[in-house]
């Protein structure tokens, strides 16, 4: 179980999390949904250890053993798709790059650089890189932006098959419907509704 207890965090004068508590099962796909700016990204960042709260505690997830997908793809323009995957794999597993490209339905794109990929393809590459990095949990911020709904559903099934908890923030109805559980949020400050 991933637990957030009494988390408080502010950016300047803006209170984003105010003694916020939440429990997320440590299995399956959990979707966080709510309006833009309500605090979903901040919540993911706190779980991933990327933003330190003023108070409160997070348990059940080790930031050093999680993979985080940012809203931006953060792809390196000089690296090929296959190199992006190989870069996060231990040397002994670098041969798996083609499997992770297939995970993202990017077969045949291993030699392509980011500029040659569509927006949806680049997003899938970033997600495949995150999944290949792996760990004890995946924290995904808008993982299917620009990805068609049918492909997103297939990729969600592959994510479920990894056997680690996946927590994702999204606005996409088809993605929400395909997740195991939905946590509806509003804010700021963030609150569960």
C-alpha positions in Angstrom: 0.0 0.0 0.0 1.3 3.5 -0.9 0.3 5.9 1.8 0.5 9.6 2.0 -0.3 11.0 5.4 -0.9 14.7 6.3 1.2 16.0 3.4 1.5 19.8 3.2 3.3 21.5 0.3 3.2 25.0 -1.1 4.8 26.9 -4.0 5.4 30.4 -2.7 2.1 31.6 -1.3 0.1 28.9 -3.1 -1.0 26.0 -0.9 -1.2 22.9 -3.1 -1.4 20.1 -0.5 -2.8 20.9 2.9 -2.6 17.9 5.3 -3.5 15.7 2.4 -3.8 11.9 3.0 -4.4 9.1 0.5 -3.9 5.3 0.3 -3.2 3.6 -3.1 -3.1 -0.2 -3.4 0.3 -1.4 -4.4 -1.0 -3.2 -7.4 -2.8 -2.5 -10.7 -3.5 0.7 -12.4 -4.6 3.7 -10.4 -5.7 6.9 -12.2 -5.7 10.3 -10.7 -8.1 12.7 -12.4 -9.1 16.2 -11.8 -9.0 19.7 -13.4 -5.7 21.1 -14.6 -3.8 22.9 -11.8 -5.5 21.0 -9.0 -2.3 19.3 -7.8 -2.1 15.9 -9.5 1.4 16.5 -10.8 2.6 17.7 -7.4 1.1 14.6 -5.8 3.0 12.4 -8.2 6.2 14.4 -7.6 5.8 13.9 -3.8 5.3 10.2 -4.3 8.4 10.0 -6.5 10.6 12.0 -4.1 11.0 14.9 -6.6 9.2 17.4 -4.4 9.8 17.5 -0.6 6.7 18.3 1.5 6.9 20.7 4.4 5.3 18.1 6.6 3.7 14.7 6.4 5.1 11.4 5.3 5.0 9.0 2.3 5.4 5.3 2.8 5.1 2.2 0.7 7.1 3.6 -2.2 10.8 4.1 -2.4 11.7 7.1 -4.7 15.1 5.5 -5.5 13.2 2.5 -6.9 10.5 4.2 -8.9 10.4 5.3 -12.5 8.8 8.7 -13.2 7.3 9.8 -16.6 7.2 13.6 -16.8 4.6 15.5 -18.9 7.4 16.4 -21.3 8.9 13.6 -23.3 12.5 14.7 -22.4 14.0 12.8 -25.3 17.6 13.5 -26.4 17.6 14.7 -30.1 20.9 13.0 -30.9 19.9 9.5 -29.6 17.9 7.0 -31.6 14.8 5.4 -30.2 16.7 2.1 -29.5 19.4 4.1 -27.7 16.9 5.9 -25.5 15.8 2.5 -24.2 19.2 0.9 -24.0 20.4 4.0 -22.0 18.2 3.0 -19.0 18.9 -0.7 -19.1 21.8 -2.4 -17.3 24.5 -3.5 -19.7 23.4 -7.1 -19.4 19.8 -6.3 -20.6 20.6 -3.8 -23.5 19.5 -6.5 -26.0 15.9 -5.9 -24.7 15.6 -2.6 -26.5 13.6 -4.1 -29.4 11.2 -5.7 -26.9 10.5 -2.4 -25.2 10.0 -0.7 -28.6 7.5 -3.4 -29.4 5.9 -2.7 -26.0 5.2 0.9 -27.3 4.3 -0.4 -30.8 7.4 1.3 -32.2 8.7 -1.8 -34.1 10.9 -0.6 -37.0 11.6 2.8 -35.4 14.8 1.8 -33.5 17.1 3.9 -35.7 14.7 6.9 -35.7 15.7 10.1 -33.8 13.0 12.1 -31.9 12.6 14.7 -34.7 11.5 11.9 -37.1 8.8 10.7 -34.7 5.2 12.1 -34.5 4.2 13.5 -31.1 2.3 10.4 -30.2 5.3 8.2 -31.2 7.6 10.3 -29.1 5.3 10.0 -26.1 5.2 6.2 -26.5 9.0 6.1 -26.7 9.2 8.2 -23.4 6.7 5.8 -21.8 8.6 2.7 -23.0 11.8 4.2 -21.6 10.2 4.7 -18.3 8.7 1.2 -18.2 12.1 -0.3 -19.2 13.8 1.6 -16.3 11.2 -0.1 -14.1 11.5 -0.4 -10.4 8.9 -1.0 -7.7 6.4 1.5 -9.0 5.7 3.6 -12.1 4.5 7.2 -11.7 3.2 8.6 -15.0 2.1 12.1 -15.7 -0.2 12.3 -18.7 1.3 9.2 -20.2 -0.9 9.0 -23.3 -1.0 12.6 -24.5 -1.3 12.5 -28.3 -1.7 8.7 -28.3 -4.9 7.3 -29.9 -7.3 5.6 -27.5 -7.1 2.1 -28.8 -3.3 2.1 -28.7 -3.4 3.6 -25.2 -5.7 0.8 -24.0 -3.3 -1.9 -25.4 -0.4 -0.2 -23.7 -2.3 0.0 -20.4 -2.7 -3.8 -20.6 1.0 -4.2 -21.1 1.7 -1.9 -18.1 -0.7 -3.9 -16.0 1.3 -7.0 -17.0 4.5 -5.6 -15.5 3.2 -6.5 -12.0 4.1 -3.3 -10.3 1.8 -0.5 -9.1 1.2 2.1 -11.8 -0.1 5.5 -10.7 -1.0 7.9 -13.5 -2.5 11.3 -13.9 -4.8 11.8 -16.9 -7.8 13.6 -18.3 -8.5 11.1 -21.0 -11.9 9.3 -20.5 -10.8 6.1 -22.3 -7.7 5.8 -20.2 -9.6 6.4 -17.0 -12.1 3.7 -18.0 -9.4 1.2 -18.6 -7.7 1.6 -15.1 -8.5 -0.6 -12.1 -9.4 2.4 -9.9 -10.1 6.1 -10.2 -9.3 8.7 -7.6 -11.2 11.9 -8.4 -9.4 15.1 -7.2 -10.1 18.8 -7.0 -8.2 21.8 -5.7 -6.0 23.6 -4.9 -5.5 22.7 -2.2 -5.8 19.2 -3.4 -8.7 17.1 -2.1 -10.3 13.8 -2.9 -13.9 14.1 -4.1 
